[in-house]
Amino acid sequence: RQLRASADNRSAHLAAVMIAWNVLQHFYPYFDVVHSDWPQALTSALKSAATDDGPIPFLSTLRRMIAALHDGHGRVTMTGDTAIPSPVGWDWVEGRIILTDVSHASDPTIRRGDAIIGINGQSSDDALAAAEAEAEISSATPQWLLARALGTGLHYNQALGAIGEGPKSAPLILQVEPFGRPGTTRKVILERQPFRPSVEPRPQPISEVD
């Protein structure tokens, strides 16, 4: 029964990939601008979907296919709690990932302003560059890619392939450098929550001067 269910799921995965690819093949209007190798994206996605075991790997397959468009409007989400965002909020500040919202963190010792040195066993720089972050995000500019990889872009309340995202059953493991204590780090294990941290309020980019 388990093998049959797995095979049925993979057949559904292959069908979903082909349907999604064909919809974009016939209706996406910017192939002459993005110069994407869309046929190769289909080949890669089918190979990956044929071996995906579960919803999270298949979500990654679809995201990598859409990322081939290099279009900032492209995104793949999953309903429910299968993939949920980071339980803390952060942003890119002076070349580092800095915590901006810890109001729902399961560890009360972390503070806003603490720097994130490592995420789930990787350095923060490697996590940003890893396949599970940037390679799964469709973007036309490096700035939008960074914002989406951090989870601070538009649709902040959705799981979009940003670093820190994962299944609810898997904790988020951070290596943190406390604010005001440079060079000292400690390990923090955070439980995932069903809600998303709030976006740090910022002034309007354009305002009228009195």
C-alpha positions in Angstrom: 0.0 0.0 0.0 2.8 2.4 0.8 4.6 1.7 -2.5 1.3 2.1 -4.5 0.5 5.4 -2.7 4.0 6.7 -3.4 3.8 5.8 -7.0 0.4 7.4 -7.3 1.7 10.6 -5.7 4.6 10.7 -8.1 2.2 10.3 -11.1 0.2 13.2 -9.7 3.5 15.2 -9.4 4.4 14.5 -13.0 1.0 15.5 -14.2 1.0 18.7 -12.1 4.4 19.7 -13.5 3.3 19.1 -17.1 0.1 21.1 -16.6 1.9 24.0 -14.9 4.6 24.1 -17.5 2.1 24.1 -20.4 0.0 26.8 -18.9 3.0 29.1 -18.8 4.3 27.9 -22.1 1.1 29.1 -23.8 0.2 32.1 -21.7 3.4 33.6 -20.2 4.0 36.7 -22.3 7.7 37.5 -21.5 9.8 34.7 -22.9 11.3 37.1 -25.4 12.5 39.2 -22.5 13.6 36.7 -19.9 15.3 34.3 -22.3 14.6 31.3 -20.2 15.4 27.8 -21.3 11.9 26.7 -20.6 12.1 23.3 -22.3 15.1 22.5 -20.1 13.1 23.6 -17.0 10.5 21.0 -17.9 13.1 18.3 -18.3 14.7 19.1 -14.9 11.3 19.3 -13.2 10.1 16.0 -14.5 13.3 14.2 -13.4 13.0 15.7 -10.0 9.2 15.1 -9.6 9.7 11.4 -10.5 11.7 10.9 -7.4 10.1 13.4 -5.0 9.0 11.6 -1.8 6.5 13.8 -0.1 5.0 17.3 -0.5 8.1 19.3 0.6 10.5 17.9 -2.0 7.8 18.4 -4.7 7.2 22.0 -3.5 10.9 22.6 -4.1 10.7 21.0 -7.6 7.9 23.4 -8.6 9.8 26.4 -7.2 12.9 25.6 -9.1 10.9 25.3 -12.3 9.2 28.7 -11.7 12.6 30.2 -10.7 13.7 29.5 -14.3 11.5 32.3 -15.5 13.5 34.9 -13.6 10.3 36.9 -13.0 9.7 38.5 -9.6 6.0 37.8 -9.8 6.5 34.0 -9.9 6.0 32.1 -6.7 4.7 28.7 -5.5 3.0 28.3 -2.2 1.4 25.4 -0.3 -1.7 25.6 1.8 -1.9 24.4 5.3 1.0 23.8 7.7 3.1 21.5 5.5 5.7 24.3 4.9 5.6 27.3 7.3 7.9 30.3 7.6 10.5 31.1 10.2 9.1 31.8 13.7 11.2 34.9 14.0 11.5 38.0 11.8 14.9 39.2 10.5 16.3 41.6 7.9 19.6 42.3 6.1 21.4 45.0 8.0 24.9 46.2 7.1 25.7 42.9 5.5 24.3 40.6 8.2 21.0 38.9 9.1 19.7 40.7 12.2 16.6 39.7 14.2 13.8 42.3 14.0 10.9 40.4 15.6 11.2 37.8 18.4 7.8 38.4 20.0 6.6 34.8 19.3 10.0 33.0 19.8 9.9 29.9 22.0 13.3 30.9 23.4 12.9 34.1 25.5 16.6 34.8 25.7 17.0 36.1 22.1 16.6 39.8 21.4 16.0 42.1 18.6 19.3 43.2 17.2 21.0 39.8 17.7 22.9 38.6 14.6 22.2 35.3 13.0 25.5 33.6 12.2 24.1 30.1 11.3 20.8 28.6 10.2 20.2 24.8 10.5 23.9 23.9 10.5 24.9 26.3 7.7 26.5 29.7 7.9 24.0 32.5 7.2 25.8 33.3 4.0 25.7 29.7 2.8 22.0 29.5 3.7 21.2 32.5 1.6 23.1 31.0 -1.4 21.9 27.5 -0.9 19.4 25.8 -3.3 16.6 25.8 -0.7 16.7 29.6 -0.8 17.9 31.5 -3.9 17.6 28.7 -6.5 13.9 28.3 -5.6 13.0 32.0 -5.9 12.0 33.6 -9.2 13.5 37.1 -9.4 14.5 39.6 -12.0 16.9 41.6 -9.7 19.4 40.7 -7.0 17.6 43.0 -4.6 14.3 41.3 -4.9 16.0 37.9 -4.7 17.6 38.9 -1.4 14.3 40.2 0.0 12.5 37.0 -1.0 15.3 34.8 0.3 15.0 36.6 3.7 11.2 36.5 3.6 11.0 40.2 3.9 9.5 40.9 0.4 5.9 41.1 -0.5 3.6 38.3 0.7 5.6 38.2 3.9 2.8 36.1 5.6 3.3 33.2 3.2 5.9 30.5 2.9 7.8 31.3 -0.3 11.0 29.3 -0.1 12.8 31.8 2.2 15.5 30.7 4.6 14.1 29.4 7.9 11.1 27.9 6.2 10.3 24.3 6.9 7.8 21.7 8.2 6.1 22.4 11.5 7.6 19.3 13.0 11.2 20.5 12.4 12.6 23.1 14.8 14.6 26.1 13.5 18.2 25.9 14.8 20.1 29.2 14.9 23.6 30.2 15.8 23.2 33.6 17.3 25.6 36.4 18.2 24.0 38.5 20.9 23.9 42.2 20.3 26.7 44.0 22.2 28.7 40.8 22.6 30.7 40.5 19.3 32.5 37.2 18.8 30.3 35.2 21.2 27.8 32.8 19.8 25.3 30.4 21.1 22.9 27.8 19.8 19.1 28.5 19.8 16.4 26.0 19.0 13.0 27.5 18.1 9.7 25.7 17.8 7.7 26.6 14.6 4.5 28.6 15.2 1.3 28.8 13.1 1.7 32.6 12.8 4.2 34.8 11.0 6.3 37.6 12.6 5.3 41.1 11.8 7.2 43.2 9.3 9.3 45.9 10.9 7.5 49.3 10.4 9.4 51.6 8.2 8.7 55.2 6.9 7.4 55.7 3.4 10.2 55.7 0.8 8.8 59.0 -0.6 7.2 61.6 1.6 6.5 65.3 1.4 8.8 67.6 3.3 7.2 70.4 5.4 
